[in-house]
């Protein structure tokens, strides 16, 4: 059954339109060129998106944004309030940028970047889809990956510690007049920090930067480039884009669904960069721990801990990961035999063994043959721990995914202003200051999280099932020798 809106939302729709119109007017006033784009448009799910007005050739910029509109740490250091305090307390990088955003937001409508900041979806941390640790337990279980929840909670603890050290006991304690604690709350800082992490550009720039309008493009399976050219930030597609299509950006390379969930709060149904990470840690109580670490380091394999399987990859093929797994699961007898068979330089030969299973010495060849079988069987066991759903259960999950997508499309509405809580205490003239607390919005958030959890679970299972089939085939060949 589709979600139903039970609250009267006209005032929120009017406020959202006014906020977006003010942002577009500000962009034009500040010299941002975006004639090729129509923004904001609504996706089938009711989310804001940008659409091309005309057919665009590859390498044609979507927009051109003056460098003076970019929010950067360098820009923050020139601020008369943020700069001196940050130099004194040695606040740098993304933390400095998050503080600068809060300082600008505190100015309200008098701030230079107010129209831009007011247009952003500054949701409370516990309502953000990025905060996996705050999801309902039932939805967390649907993810099927406790390690991902642990990572999210660890990240949250790190942010809380950062706030305590840098903001509460740093800026707010030493410069209480310029940085009042009632404004620089943990909730606001965490939201500002997530804003920087999820929207900032930086891989091809000299420092992290929030770029108005450029950061409004949604993520997709596309290839894009961006650069600062003659004082203008430009972002362009590497392929032609048809008229009326959504203008998309690529949020980095190799962005699997785990990264998308942790950093951006969503998962894709078809993600060519998706992968499966399996923890294969060396146990601290392993009597061979130091010997294995020494072998791994000498062989140039590092301190093995994660076995990554990419989508459509055959994990049974020779790889440095399989080399490392051999050592991680080796017994004392295995290691002694390797050392005896290969001599003092056995570490280097262990590293090369996957691509050269047959050695001149028959015993050595058999040794590596057995070691490979042991490694693959260990990997098979680890995959079986991940593949907990039967085919009928996976079919049920896929049906539920379709149901969630249908609910979100049926209930799609123009953007709700969920950012008003952030602006309480400022002279905000663009809409109501009361945070939206409707049962409709809470149900919609729950539906989104259920959808992303099931997408993550089913795509992860698909990679594991495919990998398992490859390993079974390899084991059949190896054990049939």
Secondary structure, DSSP 8 states (H G I E B T S, - for coil): ------S--HHHHHHHHHHHHHHHHHHHHTT-B-TTEEEEEE-TTS-EEEEESS-B-TT-EEEEEEGGG-EEHHHHHTSTTHHHHHHHHT--HHHHHHHHHHHHHHTGGGSTTHHHHHHS----GGGSTT-GGGS-HHHHHHHT-HHHHHHHHHHHHHHHHHIIIIIIIIIHHHSTTTS-TTTS-HHHHHHHHHHHHHH-B-TTSSS-EE-TTGGGSEE-S--EEEEEETTEEEEEESS-B-TT-B-EE--SSS--HHHHHHHHS---SS-TT-EEEEE----TT-TTHHHHHHHHHHTT--S--EEEEETT--TTS--HHHHHHHHHT--HHHHHHHHHHH-TTHHHHHHHTTT----SSHHHHHHHHHHHHHHHHHHHHHHHHH----HHHHHHHHHHHHHHHHHHHHT--S-----GGGGTTS---SS--S----HHHHHHHHHHHHHHHHHHHHHHHHHHHHHHHHHHHHHHHHHT-
